[in-house]
Amino acid sequence: MALPAQLEGKLRLPIIGSPLFLVSSPTLVMAQCKAGIVGSFPALNARPVEVLDEWIIEIKETLARYQDDNPDKIVAPFAVNQICHTSNDRLEYDVEACVRHKVPVVITSLRAPKFVVEAIHSYGGVVFHDVINIRHARKAAEEGVDGLILVCAGAGGHAGMLSPFALTQEVRAFFDGTILIGGALSNGYSVLGAQAMGADLAYMGTRFIATEEANADQGYKQMLVESAADDIVYSNLFTGVHGNYLKPSIEKSGLDPNALPEADKSKMNFGSGGNMKQKAWKDIWGSGQGIGGIKDAPKVADVVDRIETEYRQAKAELNSKAY
C-alpha cells in the first residue's frame, strides 16, 4: 500500500471527499479540508471558466490562514476534478489553471490523458484517476497516474458494477500506487473496511451531500435522509454512462424509474448534465447505496467527527475479534 508524500501526515482520516457535480463548491471543499479530509470539486462547477482561478485562490488562501490560526490542527490538501472527455471543451484551460496555482491533487475522470498527468507532475502535483474496470485501470497506470480510484458497485453518480473485493484484488496485483475505493462508503466502519481490502484511502461522496455546506437543494438533502439502498436505480439514460440515481427524483421528473430506456453511448454528455430535458444532478439526483445510514444533514465538521468515532470503534472491535 502507498500514500503520496504530498498526503503523508496531512490527513486526519484516510478519506477523500469525492467531487460532486453542482454540489461541491469552495464552501464545502474548505469545510472538508478544515475537518482533516481532502475536499474536491469538479472544475466544471466553476462557471464561467474564469471563476476557476477565483475558486482555487480562495481555497488556497483561506486554508493557509486557517492553518496559521490553528497550527495544531490537521488541514488537508484540496483536489480539483477534470472531466477528460471530448464534450469538455474547457479541459486545456482548466488544466492550465491547476498548473498556474499548483493544485496539490487532480482527479481525472473518463480518460487519463498523458498531457494532464505530465502537466500536474511538472510542479509536483498528484493525479488520481477514477476507473470502473481492469481495462481502464491498466490504461491509466500506463499513463503514469499516481493513484487509481476504484468506483465500485453502489457508488453514487457514475459507477461500475464490480465488487470492491474483486476489483481491489485484481488492481493491486499489477499496481503499486495509491488505491482508493468508492462505493456505498458512508461511515467509519466502511472506511476501515476499505483499508482492510487493501485500499489506502476511502472515496466518499453522498454522505457529504447531506451537509449544511453542500450546494444542494434542500429537497435533495431531505430525500437522502428519507431514502435507503432500495431507492437507488442504475441507469445510463441521463448522461450516456451508467450511474446510480434516486428513484424519487426520477419519479418527480415525470419518468418511470422501473422502465427507463437505454441511452445512446455515442451521445455522451457531461458538462451540461446530459442530453435530456431532465438533467442529471440538477433534476435527477445521484446517490450511492450507502444512504441508509444518513439520518440528518449537519455541518461537515460534525460528520467527520462521527466518522472518526466510528472508525476508532471499528478498529477496536476488529482487534477484539482477531484470531
Order of alpha helices (4+ residues) and beta strands (2+ residues): beta-alpha-beta-alpha-beta-alpha-beta-alpha-beta-alpha-beta-beta-alpha-beta-alpha-beta-alpha-alpha-beta-beta-alpha-alpha
